[in-house]
């Protein structure tokens, strides 16, 4: 009897906002652009790709392409998708305490 292999679909397991947030946070903490795009794509798919695309101001097809693991979304797409998913992108210094020490010694 042959073994049946079913493709893994992470969206089936990301059914809460909390689990989706954990995935997105982990992706951004990794700093890996491919992982970030993929994680946003997985969450967008879990929430409904068509609606997320409309809210982000892009076509559904363009969203699938740019948020694939090999995709490279434009910054405007990334900001739009983040907003459509209920997130905002912010910049945080990598090591704030070291920067403060530098300012004091200058």
N, CA, C and O of each residue as an XYZ file, in Angstrom:
424
protein
N       0.844     -1.176      0.000
C       0.000      0.000      0.000
C       0.891      1.242      0.000
O       1.692      1.431      0.916
N       0.755      2.085     -1.020
C       1.601      3.270     -1.093
C       1.220      4.297     -0.027
O       0.060      4.421      0.367
N       2.222      5.012      0.414
C       2.040      6.065      1.417
C       1.514      7.321      0.732
O       2.111      7.799     -0.233
N       0.407      7.854      1.224
C      -0.151      9.073      0.663
C       0.464     10.272      1.379
O       0.409     10.376      2.604
N       1.040     11.162      0.605
C       1.663     12.360      1.162
C       0.805     13.559      0.779
O       0.508     13.784     -0.394
N       0.422     14.309      1.781
C      -0.413     15.486      1.579
C       0.443     16.717      1.833
O       1.123     16.787      2.856
N       0.426     17.701      0.919
C       1.224     18.912      1.143
C       0.810     19.626      2.431
O      -0.373     19.707      2.760
N       1.799     20.134      3.143
C       1.552     20.862      4.380
C       1.029     22.250      4.053
O       1.603     22.943      3.211
N      -0.040     22.664      4.697
C      -0.607     23.998      4.516
C      -0.684     24.666      5.885
O      -1.565     24.365      6.691
N       0.257     25.581      6.131
C       0.345     26.243      7.434
C      -0.903     27.034      7.774
O      -1.199     27.247      8.950
N      -1.644     27.475      6.758
C      -2.830     28.284      7.034
C      -3.863     27.522      7.844
O      -4.668     28.125      8.553
N      -3.847     26.202      7.743
C      -4.785     25.385      8.515
C      -4.524     25.478     10.014
O      -5.422     25.231     10.819
N      -3.305     25.831     10.386
C      -2.921     25.872     11.795
C      -2.800     27.303     12.329
O      -2.582     27.503     13.524
N      -2.937     28.271     11.466
C      -2.841     29.671     11.873
C      -4.230     30.285     11.880
O      -4.520     31.217     11.130
N      -5.076     29.747     12.735
C      -6.478     30.160     12.756
C      -6.794     31.196     13.832
O      -7.956     31.555     14.019
N      -5.787     31.673     14.530
C      -6.001     32.737     15.518
C      -5.066     33.897     15.209
O      -3.996     33.712     14.630
N      -5.485     35.092     15.601
C      -4.636     36.261     15.399
C      -3.325     36.116     16.165
O      -2.276     36.565     15.703
N      -3.388     35.495     17.324
C      -2.180     35.295     18.141
C      -1.157     34.421     17.413
O       0.028     34.753     17.388
N      -1.597     33.319     16.827
C      -0.662     32.437     16.119
C      -0.098     33.122     14.880
O       1.065     32.918     14.532
N      -0.912     33.929     14.218
C      -0.454     34.669     13.046
C       0.581     35.716     13.447
O       1.581     35.907     12.755
N       0.337     36.388     14.564
C       1.274     37.396     15.058
C       2.612     36.759     15.412
O       3.665     37.327     15.120
N       2.582     35.593     16.034
C       3.838     34.907     16.379
C       4.652     34.600     15.130
O       5.870     34.775     15.126
N       3.992     34.146     14.076
C       4.698     33.832     12.839
C       5.332     35.091     12.251
O       6.503     35.077     11.872
N       4.571     36.170     12.174
C       5.095     37.410     11.599
C       6.237     37.970     12.449
O       7.242     38.423     11.901
N       6.100     37.945     13.767
C       7.179     38.426     14.641
C       8.441     37.605     14.451
O       9.540     38.153     14.375
N       8.284     36.283     14.372
C       9.443     35.412     14.183
C      10.129     35.709     12.856
O      11.357     35.748     12.778
N       9.333     35.919     11.820
C       9.903     36.210     10.507
C      10.708     37.500     10.531
O      11.833     37.539     10.031
N      10.136     38.565     11.113
C      10.859     39.832     11.159
C      12.100     39.750     12.045
O      13.121     40.365     11.735
N      12.024     39.010     13.123
C      13.195     38.850     13.992
C      14.320     38.109     13.284
O      15.493     38.329     13.586
N      13.974     37.231     12.342
C      14.992     36.473     11.615
C      15.798     37.367     10.684
O      16.972     37.099     10.426
N      15.173     38.434     10.175
C      15.853     39.298      9.228
C      15.953     38.707      7.829
O      16.582     39.309      6.958
N      15.363     37.570      7.595
C      15.410     36.889      6.298
C      14.260     37.388      5.429
O      13.094     37.125      5.725
N      14.586     38.106      4.360
C      13.565     38.714      3.502
C      12.608     37.679      2.913
O      11.405     37.925      2.832
N      13.130     36.532      2.504
C      12.281     35.482      1.952
C      11.300     34.945      2.975
O      10.134     34.707      2.663
N      11.769     34.758      4.183
C      10.911     34.267      5.263
C       9.842     35.297      5.615
O       8.688     34.942      5.860
N      10.228     36.582      5.641
C       9.267     37.643      5.952
C       8.157     37.666      4.908
O       6.976     37.705      5.253
N       8.536     37.643      3.637
C       7.543     37.660      2.559
C       6.649     36.436      2.638
O       5.432     36.537      2.483
N       7.249     35.290      2.876
C       6.477     34.043      2.959
C       5.509     34.084      4.145
O       4.346     33.704      4.003
N       5.971     34.536      5.302
C       5.116     34.597      6.494
C       3.935     35.533      6.267
O       2.806     35.203      6.629
N       4.184     36.694      5.673
C       3.091     37.608      5.365
C       2.114     36.965      4.387
O       0.901     37.147      4.497
N       2.651     36.213      3.430
C       1.794     35.513      2.472
C       0.940     34.450      3.123
O      -0.237     34.309      2.791
N       1.516     33.700      4.046
C       0.771     32.657      4.753
C      -0.363     33.276      5.569
O      -1.489     32.777      5.556
N      -0.062     34.359      6.274
C      -1.092     35.019      7.082
C      -2.150     35.647      6.183
O      -3.341     35.583      6.489
N      -1.726     36.249      5.081
C      -2.695     36.818      4.138
C      -3.612     35.728      3.592
O      -4.817     35.937      3.459
N      -3.051     34.583      3.280
C      -3.854     33.459      2.780
C      -4.827     32.979      3.855
O      -5.978     32.662      3.558
N      -4.364     32.926      5.100
C      -5.209     32.479      6.202
C      -6.381     33.436      6.420
O      -7.463     33.010      6.825
N      -6.173     34.711      6.155
C      -7.222     35.716      6.375
C      -8.084     35.965      5.137
O      -9.152     36.572      5.220
N      -7.608     35.490      4.003
C      -8.344     35.701      2.755
C      -7.544     36.587      1.818
O      -7.571     37.812      1.930
N      -6.840     35.964      0.904
C      -5.916     36.673      0.027
C      -6.615     37.770     -0.792
O      -6.053     38.850     -0.971
N      -7.805     37.512     -1.279
C      -8.503     38.515     -2.103
C      -8.780     39.789     -1.317
O      -8.553     40.890     -1.816
N      -9.266     39.645     -0.102
C      -9.572     40.817      0.727
C      -8.302     41.556      1.120
O      -8.265     42.786      1.090
N      -7.261     40.818      1.487
C      -5.995     41.455      1.856
C      -5.434     42.218      0.660
O      -4.946     43.337      0.815
N      -5.500     41.623     -0.527
C      -5.005     42.288     -1.735
C      -5.778     43.584     -1.987
O      -5.177     44.620     -2.273
N      -7.108     43.528     -1.882
C      -7.919     44.737     -2.065
C      -7.517     45.816     -1.065
O      -7.327     46.974     -1.435
N      -7.390     45.430      0.203
C      -7.039     46.394      1.252
C      -5.626     46.953      1.071
O      -5.347     48.091      1.447
N      -4.737     46.140      0.490
C      -3.353     46.564      0.276
C      -3.191     47.357     -1.020
O      -2.149     47.972     -1.247
N      -4.211     47.344     -1.864
C      -4.151     48.099     -3.113
C      -3.366     47.422     -4.211
O      -2.790     48.092     -5.068
N      -3.332     46.086     -4.198
C      -2.647     45.326     -5.247
C      -3.563     44.216     -5.736
O      -4.569     43.901     -5.099
N      -3.207     43.627     -6.874
C      -4.010     42.509     -7.369
C      -3.686     41.254     -6.570
O      -2.617     41.128     -5.973
N      -4.624     40.350     -6.579
C      -4.436     39.084     -5.868
C      -3.230     38.328     -6.423
O      -2.433     37.774     -5.666
N      -3.103     38.310     -7.756
C      -1.996     37.603     -8.408
C      -0.651     38.219     -8.032
O       0.315     37.509     -7.754
N      -0.605     39.556     -8.028
C       0.639     40.240     -7.656
C       1.005     39.960     -6.205
O       2.180     39.837     -5.861
N      -0.012     39.862     -5.363
C       0.237     39.582     -3.950
C       0.799     38.172     -3.772
O       1.759     37.976     -3.027
N       0.205     37.195     -4.451
C       0.736     35.827     -4.378
C       2.191     35.792     -4.830
O       3.031     35.164     -4.187
N       2.486     36.468     -5.938
C       3.844     36.452     -6.480
C       4.835     37.138     -5.543
O       5.899     36.589     -5.256
N       4.494     38.331     -5.066
C       5.446     39.078     -4.247
C       5.625     38.491     -2.851
O       6.669     38.693     -2.231
N       4.622     37.764     -2.342
C       4.737     37.198     -0.992
C       5.111     35.725     -0.986
O       4.990     35.057      0.041
N       5.559     35.222     -2.111
C       6.061     33.853     -2.131
C       7.466     33.852     -1.517
O       8.051     34.914     -1.306
N       7.998     32.679     -1.234
C       9.336     32.606     -0.632
C      10.393     33.222     -1.531
O      11.401     33.732     -1.041
N      10.179     33.183     -2.839
C      11.148     33.764     -3.769
C      10.756     35.171     -4.190
O      11.462     35.800     -4.979
N       9.644     35.669     -3.676
C       9.185     37.005     -4.017
C      10.041     38.071     -3.363
O      10.766     37.811     -2.403
N       9.943     39.259     -3.896
C      10.682     40.394     -3.358
C       9.762     41.612     -3.450
O       9.886     42.421     -4.370
N       8.834     41.738     -2.486
C       7.844     42.806     -2.590
C       8.461     44.191     -2.497
O       9.448     44.404     -1.792
N       7.859     45.133     -3.224
C       8.264     46.527     -3.097
C       7.894     46.986     -1.691
O       7.013     46.414     -1.049
N       8.572     48.012     -1.232
C       8.298     48.539      0.104
C       6.848     48.982      0.214
O       6.213     48.764      1.246
N       6.318     49.595     -0.824
C       4.922     50.037     -0.783
C       3.966     48.855     -0.639
O       2.946     48.960      0.043
N       4.291     47.731     -1.277
C       3.467     46.528     -1.134
C       3.571     45.991      0.282
O       2.565     45.619      0.885
N       4.778     45.951      0.811
C       5.003     45.453      2.170
C       4.238     46.288      3.193
O       3.608     45.739      4.097
N       4.289     47.605      3.056
C       3.576     48.489      3.977
C       2.074     48.295      3.837
O       1.353     48.244      4.834
N       1.601     48.187      2.595
C       0.173     47.988      2.353
C      -0.344     46.679      2.912
O      -1.422     46.637      3.504
N       0.413     45.611      2.729
C       0.007     44.304      3.250
C       0.019     44.313      4.769
O      -0.907     43.809      5.405
N       1.061     44.880      5.350
C       1.123     44.966      6.812
C      -0.094     45.708      7.350
O      -0.713     45.263      8.317
N      -0.440     46.823      6.740
C      -1.601     47.598      7.180
C      -2.889     46.798      6.988
O      -3.768     46.819      7.850
N      -3.002     46.097      5.868
C      -4.194     45.290      5.606
C      -4.356     44.169      6.628
O      -5.474     43.744      6.920
N      -3.240     43.695      7.168
C      -3.272     42.633      8.178
C      -3.376     43.190      9.595
O      -3.475     42.430     10.559
N      -3.354     44.529      9.721
C      -3.493     45.142     11.038
C      -2.181     45.414     11.741
O      -2.144     45.524     12.967
N      -1.093     45.525     10.973
C       0.222     45.800     11.546
C       0.766     47.084     10.957
O       0.325     47.520      9.894
N       1.724     47.693     11.642
C       2.468     48.802     11.070
C       3.941     48.492     11.237
O       4.356     47.882     12.223
N       4.712     48.914     10.275
C       6.147     48.681     10.318
C       6.808     49.833     11.045
O       6.519     50.997     10.771
N       7.687     49.513     11.962
C       8.432     50.528     12.693
C       9.894     50.133     12.728
O      10.231     48.962     12.553
N      10.750     51.092     12.952
C      12.183     50.828     13.063
C      12.587     50.944     14.525
O      12.213     51.893     15.215
N      13.346     49.975     14.980
C      13.833     49.958     16.356
C      15.345     49.740     16.319
O      15.815     48.839     15.625
N      16.107     50.540     17.045
C      17.552     50.315     17.067
C      17.872     48.896     17.543
O      17.207     48.357     18.428
N      18.882     48.317     16.950
C      19.266     46.961     17.312
C      19.704     46.890     18.761
O      19.303     45.979     19.486
N      20.519     47.837     19.191
C      20.992     47.853     20.572
C      20.927     49.281     21.087
O      21.900     50.028     20.987
N      19.802     49.652     21.627
C      19.572     51.023     22.072
C      20.521     51.441     23.184
O      20.939     52.598     23.225
N      20.869     50.539     24.081
C      21.744     50.911     25.200
C      23.144     51.266     24.714
O      23.772     52.170     25.266
N      23.645     50.578     23.697
C      24.970     50.880     23.161
C      24.974     52.248     22.496
O      25.948     52.991     22.617
N      23.903     52.586     21.799
C      23.816     53.898     21.159
C      23.767     55.012     22.207
O      24.366     56.070     22.013
N      23.071     54.786     23.297
C      22.994     55.789     24.366
C      24.365     55.988     24.993
O      24.741     57.119     25.301
N      25.122     54.905     25.189
C      26.466     55.021     25.747
C      27.368     55.821     24.798
O      28.191     56.614     25.255
N      27.220     55.617     23.477
C      28.006     56.346     22.500
C      27.701     57.840     22.567
O      28.611     58.666     22.493
N      26.435     58.183     22.706
C      26.035     59.591     22.777
C      26.616     60.255     24.018
O      27.062     61.401     23.958
N      26.615     59.556     25.125
C      27.126     60.121     26.378
C      28.619     60.354     26.326
O      29.120     61.321     26.899
N      29.345     59.467     25.636
C      30.803     59.602     25.593
C      31.274     60.590     24.543
O      32.452     60.948     24.524
N      30.394     61.035     23.677
C      30.777     61.982     22.609
C      30.889     63.395     23.078
O      31.201     64.285     22.287
